[in-house]
Amino acid sequence: MTNLPPVPGTQPTPQTRVLLRTHGLPSRCFTDPNVHQQEWERIFRSHWLCVAHAAAAPEPGNYLTLDIEGQPLLLIRGSDGELRGFYNVCRHRAARLADVKCGTLRGALRCPYHGWSYDAQGQLLAAPHMSGTPGFCLGDYPLRPIATQVWNGLVFVNFADQPRSLQDSLAPLWNAFDAWNLATWRLGWEQTYRVAANWKLLLQNFHECYHCPGVHPQLNALSPFQSAENDLTRGPILGGPMRLADGVQTLSRDGQCCGIIPPGLSDTQRRQVSYYGIFPNLLFSPHPDYVLVHYLHRLSSAETAVHCLLLFAPDALDRPNFDPSPAGEFWHQTNQQDWEMCERVQQGITSLGYEPGPYSTLESSVAAFDEHYMHIMGETE
């Protein structure tokens, strides 16, 4: 059972770090193709996956194409303003419908193979030369939907036929960041990475700052690793706040804000950065003046795509002198430092010399992540 977080704006009570596991995971969890396939069946086919930010398709008719876990998907903003998800597959002979990464429907989405056409709500509008087919009805062949929901501007999809609601899945955090009014925030900076490491290594890395003094000296100077606290200590959502050093406003190249701090933030929220890992693919980090988001997609058992976004309030983005580069450059450097370490671990974990090492109490969230992962996978040791 997941612990509930403190009331937003209050200082969480530091908790004694308890190791739910004493040692790391076996090598096969990071290298075995069979495990990779089992993860699809047990995790990625039934969990909510963060796949985009809603501002990427802001107007009716705007659409995005995605490839998630080998599944071609289409996100379309309907005429009613709702963002819907569909499989990017024609209902006739399964041709891929849209190829470009993003676009706007001009009337209808037309299959390039036989001309079947669909509207922004996924309804089949036209099917040339099908009128003579016995029993054929346009209404019987809409695009196949995929469960799609939005939280704080982030778009999630779920491949399950009857998934648990996103609000239930994110209950500990659902309203925790209301003071930011994140539904209105937009993209100010982004970067995509391909990391030669298993997806779990990236999440494990996110869940500890034991490595920060040596790997991230710039980060550690702005937010000392000893200040890390966890208010969610087991289950699918893990993490908590880290305090900013005296005189530091936010995490950026010079420690100064490049966004605007929302007026509703408490004194505590203005003096910390929160880090939450949301199983299995989202890393969510509200700062005083922006929000850092990483969402991950598996490419293979040894490679992961990472999309990194910095989100800012509209008032900041609309300023003539708005410049996100101090924060963007800071996190690009930090990301590269992290990815190098993850790739080093991936290389070492394939070695015959690898055996799971012991965890420090500073890695209690890593141990909790491992414990949740093994539980979901149905494994015991």
C-alpha positions as CSV (number, residue, x, y, z in Angstrom):
1,M,0.0,0.0,0.0
2,T,1.3,3.4,-1.0
3,N,1.8,6.0,1.7
4,L,-0.1,9.3,1.3
5,P,2.0,12.4,0.7
6,P,1.9,15.4,3.1
7,V,-0.6,18.2,2.5
8,P,1.0,20.3,-0.3
9,G,2.7,23.3,1.1
10,T,3.7,21.7,4.4
11,Q,7.2,20.4,5.3
12,P,7.1,16.5,5.2
13,T,8.3,14.7,8.2
14,P,11.7,13.0,7.4
15,Q,11.3,9.2,7.5
16,T,13.8,6.6,8.5
17,R,15.0,5.0,5.3
18,V,14.2,1.3,5.3
19,L,15.6,-1.1,2.8
20,L,12.9,-3.3,1.4
21,R,15.6,-5.3,-0.4
22,T,19.3,-5.6,0.6
23,H,20.7,-6.3,-2.8
24,G,20.2,-5.3,-6.5
25,L,18.3,-7.3,-9.2
26,P,19.8,-10.2,-11.1
27,S,21.4,-9.7,-14.4
28,R,18.6,-11.4,-16.4
29,C,16.2,-8.5,-15.4
30,F,18.3,-6.2,-17.6
31,T,19.5,-8.4,-20.4
32,D,17.1,-11.4,-21.0
33,P,14.9,-10.9,-24.1
34,N,12.3,-13.2,-22.4
35,V,12.1,-10.8,-19.4
36,H,11.7,-8.0,-21.9
37,Q,8.6,-9.8,-23.4
38,Q,7.2,-10.7,-20.0
39,E,7.4,-7.0,-19.0
40,W,5.1,-6.2,-21.9
41,E,2.6,-8.7,-20.7
42,R,2.7,-7.8,-17.0
43,I,3.6,-4.1,-17.1
44,F,3.4,-2.1,-20.3
45,R,0.2,-3.7,-21.6
46,S,-1.8,-2.8,-18.6
47,H,-0.2,0.3,-16.9
48,W,-0.8,3.9,-17.8
49,L,2.1,5.2,-19.9
50,C,2.9,8.9,-20.3
51,V,3.4,9.5,-24.1
52,A,3.1,13.3,-24.8
53,H,2.1,16.7,-23.5
54,A,-1.4,17.9,-24.5
55,A,0.0,21.2,-25.7
56,A,1.5,19.4,-28.7
57,A,-2.0,19.2,-30.2
58,P,-3.7,22.3,-28.9
59,E,-6.3,23.0,-31.6
60,P,-9.2,20.9,-33.0
61,G,-7.9,18.8,-35.8
62,N,-4.3,18.7,-34.5
63,Y,-2.8,15.2,-34.3
64,L,0.3,13.4,-33.3
65,T,1.6,10.0,-34.4
66,L,3.4,7.8,-31.9
67,D,5.0,4.4,-31.7
68,I,4.7,3.0,-28.2
69,E,5.9,-0.5,-27.4
70,G,5.7,-1.3,-31.1
71,Q,2.1,-0.1,-31.4
72,P,1.3,2.6,-33.9
73,L,-0.9,5.2,-32.2
74,L,-2.6,8.5,-33.2
75,L,-3.7,11.3,-30.8
76,I,-6.3,13.6,-32.3
77,R,-7.9,16.8,-30.9
78,G,-11.6,16.5,-31.7
79,S,-13.9,19.3,-32.7
80,D,-15.2,19.2,-29.1
81,G,-11.7,20.0,-27.8
82,E,-11.2,16.5,-26.4
83,L,-7.9,14.7,-27.1
84,R,-8.5,11.1,-28.1
85,G,-6.2,8.2,-28.8
86,F,-6.6,5.6,-31.6
87,Y,-4.6,2.9,-33.2
88,N,-3.0,4.4,-36.3
89,V,-4.4,1.6,-38.4
90,C,-7.1,1.6,-41.1
91,R,-10.1,-0.6,-40.4
92,H,-10.0,-2.0,-43.9
93,R,-6.7,-3.7,-44.6
94,A,-4.6,-2.3,-41.7
95,A,-2.6,0.2,-43.6
96,R,-0.9,2.8,-41.4
97,L,-3.0,6.0,-41.8
98,A,-0.7,8.9,-40.9
99,D,3.0,9.1,-41.3
100,V,4.1,12.6,-40.3
101,K,5.0,13.2,-36.6
102,C,2.3,15.9,-36.2
103,G,-0.2,17.7,-38.4
104,T,-3.7,19.0,-38.8
105,L,-6.6,17.3,-40.4
106,R,-8.0,19.1,-43.4
107,G,-11.4,17.7,-43.5
108,A,-10.6,14.0,-42.9
109,L,-7.8,11.5,-42.4
110,R,-7.6,9.5,-45.6
111,C,-6.0,6.1,-45.8
112,P,-3.4,6.1,-48.7
113,Y,-4.2,2.5,-49.6
114,H,-7.9,2.4,-50.5
115,G,-9.2,5.8,-49.5
116,W,-11.2,5.0,-46.4
117,S,-11.5,8.4,-44.5
118,Y,-12.0,9.2,-40.8
119,D,-12.9,12.4,-38.9
120,A,-11.2,13.7,-35.8
121,Q,-13.5,11.7,-33.5
122,G,-12.4,8.5,-35.3
123,Q,-15.6,7.9,-37.2
124,L,-15.5,6.4,-40.7
125,L,-16.8,9.0,-43.1
126,A,-16.3,7.4,-46.5
127,A,-15.3,3.9,-47.9
128,P,-15.1,4.1,-51.7
129,H,-16.8,1.2,-53.6
130,M,-18.1,-0.5,-50.5
131,S,-21.8,0.3,-51.1
132,G,-22.3,-3.1,-52.8
133,T,-20.9,-5.1,-49.9
134,P,-23.7,-7.0,-48.1
135,G,-24.2,-5.7,-44.6
136,F,-21.6,-3.0,-44.7
137,C,-22.2,0.1,-42.6
138,L,-19.9,3.0,-42.1
139,G,-20.8,3.2,-38.4
140,D,-19.5,-0.3,-37.7
141,Y,-15.9,0.6,-38.5
142,P,-14.6,3.6,-36.5
143,L,-10.9,3.7,-35.7
144,R,-10.1,1.4,-32.8
145,P,-9.7,3.6,-29.7
146,I,-7.0,3.3,-27.0
147,A,-7.8,4.5,-23.4
148,T,-6.4,8.1,-23.2
149,Q,-6.5,10.5,-20.2
150,V,-4.7,13.7,-19.3
151,W,-3.2,14.7,-15.9
152,N,-1.6,18.1,-15.4
153,G,-1.2,18.5,-19.2
154,L,0.5,15.1,-19.6
155,V,-1.1,12.6,-21.9
156,F,-1.3,8.9,-20.8
157,V,-2.5,5.9,-22.7
158,N,-3.3,2.4,-21.6
159,F,-3.5,-0.7,-23.8
160,A,-5.8,-2.6,-21.4
161,D,-9.4,-3.2,-22.5
162,Q,-10.8,-2.0,-19.1
163,P,-8.0,-0.1,-17.4
164,R,-8.2,1.2,-13.9
165,S,-8.8,5.0,-14.0
166,L,-5.8,7.3,-14.2
167,Q,-7.0,9.2,-11.2
168,D,-7.0,6.0,-9.1
169,S,-3.6,5.1,-10.3
170,L,-2.2,8.6,-9.5
171,A,-4.2,9.1,-6.3
172,P,-1.3,10.1,-4.0
173,L,-0.3,12.9,-6.4
174,W,-3.6,13.7,-8.2
175,N,-4.1,17.1,-6.6
176,A,-0.7,17.6,-5.0
177,F,0.4,20.2,-7.5
178,D,-2.7,22.2,-8.0
179,A,-0.9,25.4,-6.9
180,W,1.0,25.4,-10.2
181,N,-2.2,25.2,-12.3
182,L,-0.2,22.9,-14.6
183,A,-3.1,22.2,-17.0
184,T,-2.4,25.6,-18.6
185,W,1.4,25.2,-18.8
186,R,3.2,24.7,-22.1
187,L,6.5,23.4,-23.5
188,G,9.5,25.7,-23.2
189,W,12.3,23.3,-23.9
190,E,12.7,19.7,-24.9
191,Q,15.3,17.1,-25.8
192,T,15.2,13.5,-26.8
193,Y,17.9,10.9,-25.9
194,R,18.6,7.4,-26.9
195,V,20.3,5.7,-23.9
196,A,22.1,2.3,-24.3
197,A,20.7,1.0,-21.1
198,N,17.7,-0.9,-19.8
199,W,14.8,1.3,-18.8
200,K,14.9,0.1,-15.2
201,L,18.5,1.4,-14.8
202,L,17.2,4.9,-15.6
203,L,14.5,4.8,-13.1
204,Q,16.8,3.4,-10.4
205,N,19.2,6.2,-11.1
206,F,16.4,8.7,-10.7
207,H,15.5,7.3,-7.3
208,E,18.7,8.1,-5.5
209,C,21.1,10.9,-5.0
210,Y,23.9,8.8,-3.5
211,H,25.7,9.4,-6.8
212,C,25.1,13.2,-6.9
213,P,28.3,14.5,-5.2
214,G,30.6,12.7,-7.7
215,V,28.4,12.6,-10.8
216,H,26.5,15.9,-10.5
217,P,28.7,18.5,-8.7
218,Q,26.7,21.4,-10.2
219,L,23.4,19.9,-9.0
220,N,24.8,19.1,-5.6
221,A,26.0,22.6,-5.1
222,L,22.4,24.0,-5.7
223,S,20.5,21.2,-3.9
224,P,22.7,19.2,-1.5
225,F,22.1,15.4,-1.7
226,Q,21.7,15.2,2.1
227,S,18.5,17.2,1.9
228,A,16.7,14.4,0.0
229,E,13.5,13.1,1.7
230,N,10.9,10.6,0.7
231,D,7.2,10.9,1.5
232,L,6.2,8.0,-0.8
233,T,8.3,5.1,0.1
234,R,6.8,2.0,-1.4
235,G,4.5,1.0,-4.3
236,P,4.2,2.4,-7.8
237,I,4.9,6.0,-7.0
238,L,8.1,6.8,-5.1
239,G,9.9,10.0,-4.2
240,G,9.8,13.3,-2.3
241,P,11.5,16.7,-2.0
242,M,15.0,18.0,-2.0
243,R,15.7,21.5,-0.5
244,L,17.4,24.3,-2.4
245,A,20.6,25.7,-1.0
246,D,20.5,29.2,0.6
247,G,20.4,31.9,-2.1
248,V,19.3,29.4,-4.8
249,Q,15.9,30.1,-6.5
250,T,15.7,27.0,-8.7
251,L,17.8,24.5,-10.6
252,S,19.4,26.3,-13.5
253,R,22.8,27.2,-14.8
254,D,23.1,30.1,-12.3
255,G,20.5,29.0,-9.7
256,Q,18.2,31.8,-10.7
257,C,14.6,31.5,-12.1
258,C,14.0,31.7,-15.8
259,G,10.3,31.0,-15.4
260,I,7.7,32.6,-13.1
261,I,6.9,31.3,-9.6
262,P,3.1,30.8,-9.3
263,P,1.7,33.1,-6.6
264,G,-0.1,30.2,-4.9
265,L,3.0,28.3,-3.9
266,S,3.7,28.0,-0.2
267,D,7.1,29.1,1.3
268,T,8.0,25.4,1.5
269,Q,7.2,24.8,-2.2
270,R,9.3,27.8,-3.2
271,R,12.4,26.3,-1.4
272,Q,12.4,22.8,-2.8
273,V,12.3,20.6,-5.9
274,S,10.2,17.4,-5.8
275,Y,11.2,14.2,-7.5
276,Y,8.5,11.5,-8.1
277,G,9.0,8.3,-10.2
278,I,5.6,7.1,-11.5
279,F,5.8,3.4,-12.5
280,P,6.7,2.5,-15.1
281,N,7.8,5.3,-17.4
282,L,7.3,8.9,-15.9
283,L,9.7,11.0,-13.9
284,F,7.9,14.1,-12.6
285,S,9.8,17.0,-11.0
286,P,8.0,20.2,-10.1
287,H,10.4,23.2,-9.5
288,P,9.4,26.6,-8.1
289,D,9.3,28.1,-11.6
290,Y,9.0,25.2,-14.0
291,V,8.3,21.5,-14.2
292,L,10.8,18.9,-15.4
293,V,9.4,15.8,-17.1
294,H,11.1,12.7,-18.3
295,Y,9.0,10.0,-20.0
296,L,10.7,6.8,-21.1
297,H,10.0,4.2,-23.8
298,R,11.6,0.8,-24.2
299,L,13.4,0.3,-27.5
300,S,15.0,-3.1,-26.5
301,S,16.2,-4.8,-23.3
302,A,19.4,-2.6,-23.7
303,E,18.2,0.7,-25.1
304,T,15.7,3.3,-23.9
305,A,14.3,6.5,-25.5
306,V,14.0,9.4,-23.1
307,H,11.9,12.5,-23.8
308,C,12.8,15.4,-21.5
309,L,10.5,18.4,-21.3
310,L,10.6,21.7,-19.4
311,L,7.1,23.2,-18.8
312,F,6.5,26.8,-18.0
313,A,3.5,29.0,-17.1
314,P,2.0,30.9,-20.0
315,D,2.9,34.3,-18.4
316,A,6.6,33.2,-18.5
317,L,6.5,31.9,-22.1
318,D,4.8,35.1,-23.4
319,R,7.4,37.4,-22.0
320,P,9.5,39.0,-24.8
321,N,12.7,38.2,-23.0
322,F,11.8,34.6,-22.0
323,D,14.9,32.3,-22.1
324,P,14.6,28.7,-20.9
325,S,18.3,27.9,-21.7
326,P,19.7,28.3,-18.2
327,A,17.4,25.5,-17.0
328,G,17.5,23.6,-20.3
329,E,21.3,23.6,-20.4
330,F,21.5,22.7,-16.7
331,W,19.3,19.6,-17.2
332,H,20.9,18.6,-20.5
333,Q,24.3,18.4,-18.7
334,T,22.7,16.6,-15.8
335,N,21.0,14.1,-18.1
336,Q,24.2,13.4,-20.0
337,Q,26.0,12.7,-16.8
338,D,23.2,10.3,-15.7
339,W,23.0,8.5,-19.1
340,E,26.7,7.9,-19.1
341,M,26.5,6.2,-15.7
342,C,23.5,4.1,-16.7
343,E,25.3,2.9,-19.8
344,R,28.3,2.0,-17.7
345,V,26.0,-0.1,-15.5
346,Q,24.4,-1.8,-18.5
347,Q,27.8,-2.7,-19.8
348,G,28.9,-4.1,-16.4
349,I,25.6,-5.9,-15.7
350,T,26.2,-8.1,-18.8
351,S,29.6,-9.2,-17.4
352,L,30.1,-12.7,-16.0
353,G,31.7,-10.9,-13.1
354,Y,28.4,-9.2,-12.1
355,E,26.5,-10.3,-9.0
356,P,24.0,-8.0,-7.2
357,G,25.7,-5.7,-4.8
358,P,24.4,-4.4,-1.5
359,Y,22.3,-1.2,-1.2
360,S,23.1,1.8,0.9
361,T,20.3,3.3,3.0
362,L,20.6,6.2,0.6
363,E,19.2,3.8,-2.0
364,S,16.1,2.9,-0.1
365,S,13.9,4.1,-3.0
366,V,15.9,2.0,-5.5
367,A,15.2,-1.0,-3.2
368,A,11.5,-0.1,-3.1
369,F,11.4,0.2,-6.9
370,D,13.0,-3.3,-7.2
371,E,10.5,-4.7,-4.7
372,H,7.5,-3.3,-6.6
373,Y,8.9,-4.5,-9.9
374,M,9.5,-8.0,-8.7
375,H,6.0,-8.1,-7.2
376,I,4.4,-7.0,-10.5
377,M,6.5,-9.6,-12.4
378,G,5.4,-12.3,-10.0
379,E,8.9,-13.2,-9.0
380,T,10.3,-14.2,-5.6
381,E,13.9,-14.8,-4.7
